[in-house]
Amino acid sequence: MATTVNPDLRKERENASFVPEKITNFLYGGPERVQKKRELASLALNDPDYHHEDLNFMSREQQYETCLKKSLLMTTKIKQLKIDAVDEHFYRSAVTGPSPDPLGLHVGMFLPTLYGQATQEQKEKWLNLAENYVIIGTYAQTEMGHGTFLRGLETTATFDPKTQEFILNTPTLTASKWWPGGLGKTSNYCVLMAQLYIQGKSYGPHPFMVQIRSLQDHKPLPGVTVGDIGPKFGYDVIDNGFLALRNVRIPRENMLMKHSKVAPDGTYVKPPSSKLAYGTMVFVRATIVNDSAMALSIATTIAIRYSCVRRQSEMKPGHPEPQVLDYVTQQYKLFPYLAAAYAFWLTGQTMMSVYMTSSSRISKGDISVLPELHALSAGLKALSSWVANVGMEECRLACGGHGYSHASGLPRLYANLTPGATYEGENTVMMLQTARYLMKSYNQSLQGEKLAGSVAYLSGVQPVPAAGRTRNMLDLGALCDAFRHRAARLVHEAAMQLRNERQAGKDQPDAWNAASVDLVKAAMAHSQYFVVKNFAERLTDSRLDSSISAVLTRLCQLHALHGLVTNSGDFLEDGYLTGSDIRQARRHINALMAKLRPDAVALVDAFDFPDGILNSILGRYDGNVYQHLLEWAKASPLNKNDLAARGSNYEGLMKRHKIHTKNLESVTEALRSHGVEVKVIQKHEYTPEKVNWADVIMSAGGPFISTSSHTRAPERFSG
């Protein structure tokens, strides 16, 4: 029997100016890819083996065990169904939804590190075991006292040439590994990042393959102290862990030696580039751009659908309550983040394509692409996760009170995705790393050197146009020019600030710190320019018909104009834009929102998220929110047992919290002993039907102690 669709949502879809399927095909790479995605999603979502109680109604331990079992089952079924690596992420995302996977670091970091940094002999030793989950690993880099600053890691790996072993130690409390997902309970191996020491000399952090638990009984090995770090803001299903090592010995061959090597005699062979060891982190940062786009897409889908179902207040007296999305203020909350979701979706695809192309060149010995790849991934990771953080919360607030309920899916989405702003590189530090590359590239441009593609615009800062000119603020070329000019100017000004600090007598580290605010601003502008330019370039795709091109162009214009207005001071400072330009941009934003309003539901439908992936009552495709909200609430464990029906248990529970008359008398005696005038207004014995409040109300004549029964708390306490 077909599900009845909410009439408001049905009308929204009927009035759209385009067919959502066409944009879906564009986003996922064609109809064949969309069909494959849907087939795999259907397999996962309709598999009863994956069905379980709502995670929101479980304890943390239950959540972890449920999701670990599901994740292990998923790995088995992927093999049984013969799902290839290209399509595997479609199946995984349908099984886990927006929640993290307990085996996520095994798949997302442990295996990629083996692929990218192990020698052929090491791959033959470990890879088959890891791919078949005999070895379950994690990536142990972050420590209690150090995170993004890799050179500050305190864990040590000291080479012993006599035994041909490395001796691993966490010599201080702050050296303990802290936060790696899967470390607390699940993993039996880890890739350990530790400072390499040979004959007392440090050679910096290197990766080591370390067994931490027995493959027979899963108990920690001698010298290993390991466990879960406890509850967190989110990630309830993940056993983020701690690890301390005391004189743990591993064979020399357990150092991952594709790039760096330690010979049997202790000779150290350095890599062609120090950044080669960061390959896994660059990959993960590229995936975070995709994750941020996904999170923002899910959040806007939920908020926009619900804003069409929800009706509120009177826009015109005597008229029916309008849909919340008809309020322009609601559109201004949501539509810029809808545009950002599309922008980062396309940016994530480009970033991953750049990563794959660069990795291929690196594998052939061309390491010239490493600096640009590192800088680009760092900046885009920071920008996308920052915007997604703010956007998810804005979507929750836009859903009103119901957005605060876990039924909306938004609190869990936010809690699980917000760590992206700090893991795999804290965002401010990431922007400063991008800035370091920008400063180097800027100085190279002054020497006439050819710059890499993403920074080629730094070769010349365009002049400020003559006053009195007119500019079409909807023209994508003009908007890209404006973002390019802003980025180039801010890079130039950051470089000048850095130079001035040096000339004032500061050394390089102090000068860098003094100029760091300007440097972050320049890196942000560079990253925003990349996103706007990439969005505009993707619209030149010949596969887009006129209806699709029109609506995507509006989204691109909105994304650029909203960024321009939000950062208007940057564009006005040197006169590149005028106040008239900014006013024109604001008017265009309002006009674009009005044009996008009829297409809003179709645009989020084009993301093609099944209800099983959204995990939201408010964002349901059929829009039948209220009846399912009540059903969801009834499923709460608190509603499964009536306390009053428990008889003596209920009575005992309440009596333990009863305020007895004897207690009141002792309170009054204590107050009177200090010279305070006390008057007992009323005494009322406790009955199970009434709640007994003890109120101390301060007044000019002293406190009055009231033991009258109230149905609610007193309205005012003062003094």
Stockholm file with secondary structure:
# STOCKHOLM 1.0

chainA/1-719         MATTVNPDLRKERENASFVPEKITNFLYGGPERVQKKRELASLALNDPDYHHEDLNFMSREQQYETCLKKSLLMTTKIKQLKIDAVDEHFYRSAVTGPSPDPLGLHVGMFLPTLYGQATQEQKEKWLNLAENYVIIGTYAQTEMGHGTFLRGLETTATFDPKTQEFILNTPTLTASKWWPGGLGKTSNYCVLMAQLYIQGKSYGPHPFMVQIRSLQDHKPLPGVTVGDIGPKFGYDVIDNGFLALRNVRIPRENMLMKHSKVAPDGTYVKPPSSKLAYGTMVFVRATIVNDSAMALSIATTIAIRYSCVRRQSEMKPGHPEPQVLDYVTQQYKLFPYLAAAYAFWLTGQTMMSVYMTSSSRISKGDISVLPELHALSAGLKALSSWVANVGMEECRLACGGHGYSHASGLPRLYANLTPGATYEGENTVMMLQTARYLMKSYNQSLQGEKLAGSVAYLSGVQPVPAAGRTRNMLDLGALCDAFRHRAARLVHEAAMQLRNERQAGKDQPDAWNAASVDLVKAAMAHSQYFVVKNFAERLTDSRLDSSISAVLTRLCQLHALHGLVTNSGDFLEDGYLTGSDIRQARRHINALMAKLRPDAVALVDAFDFPDGILNSILGRYDGNVYQHLLEWAKASPLNKNDLAARGSNYEGLMKRHKIHTKNLESVTEALRSHGVEVKVIQKHEYTPEKVNWADVIMSAGGPFISTSSHTRAPERFSG
#=GR chainA/1-719 SS CCCCCCHHHHHHHHTCSSCHHHHHHHHHTSHHHHHHHHHHHHHHHTCGGGCCSCGGGSCHHHHHHHHHHHHHHHHHHHHHTTCCTTTHHHHHHHHHTTSCCTTHHIIIIIHHHHHHHSCHHHHHHHHHHHHTTSSCEEEECCBSSCSSCGGGCCCEEEEETTTTEEEEECCSGGGSEECCTTTTTTCSEEEEEEEEEETTEEEEEEEEEEECBCTTTCCBCTTEEEEECCCCSSCTTCCCEEEEESSEEEEGGGBCCSSSEECTTCCEECCSCGGGGGHHHHHHHHHHHHHHHHHHHHHHHHHHHHHHHCBCSCSSTTSCCCBGGGSHHHHHHHHHHHHHHHHHHHHHHHHHHHHHHHHHHHHTTCCTTHHHHHHHHHHHHHHHHHHHHHHHHHHHHHTGGGGGSGGGSHHHHHHHHGGGGTTTSCHHHHHHHHHHHHHHHHHHHHTTCCCCGGGGGGGCCCCCCCTTCCCCTTCHHHHHHHHHHHHHHHHHHHHHHHHHHHHTTCCHHHHHHHTHHHHHHHHHHHHHHHHHHHHHHHTTCTTCCHHHHHHHHHHHHHHHHHHHHHTHHHHHTTSSSCHHHHHHHHHHHHHHHHHHGGGHHHHHHTTCCCHHHHCCSTTCTTCCHHHHHHHHHHTSGGGSSCGGGGTHHHHHHHHTTCCCHHHHHHHHHHHHHTTCCCEEEECCCCCTTSEECCEEECCTTCCEEECCEESSCCSCCCC
#=GC SS_cons         CCCCCCHHHHHHHHTCSSCHHHHHHHHHTSHHHHHHHHHHHHHHHTCGGGCCSCGGGSCHHHHHHHHHHHHHHHHHHHHHTTCCTTTHHHHHHHHHTTSCCTTHHIIIIIHHHHHHHSCHHHHHHHHHHHHTTSSCEEEECCBSSCSSCGGGCCCEEEEETTTTEEEEECCSGGGSEECCTTTTTTCSEEEEEEEEEETTEEEEEEEEEEECBCTTTCCBCTTEEEEECCCCSSCTTCCCEEEEESSEEEEGGGBCCSSSEECTTCCEECCSCGGGGGHHHHHHHHHHHHHHHHHHHHHHHHHHHHHHHCBCSCSSTTSCCCBGGGSHHHHHHHHHHHHHHHHHHHHHHHHHHHHHHHHHHHHTTCCTTHHHHHHHHHHHHHHHHHHHHHHHHHHHHHTGGGGGSGGGSHHHHHHHHGGGGTTTSCHHHHHHHHHHHHHHHHHHHHTTCCCCGGGGGGGCCCCCCCTTCCCCTTCHHHHHHHHHHHHHHHHHHHHHHHHHHHHTTCCHHHHHHHTHHHHHHHHHHHHHHHHHHHHHHHTTCTTCCHHHHHHHHHHHHHHHHHHHHHTHHHHHTTSSSCHHHHHHHHHHHHHHHHHHGGGHHHHHHTTCCCHHHHCCSTTCTTCCHHHHHHHHHHTSGGGSSCGGGGTHHHHHHHHTTCCCHHHHHHHHHHHHHTTCCCEEEECCCCCTTSEECCEEECCTTCCEEECCEESSCCSCCCC
//
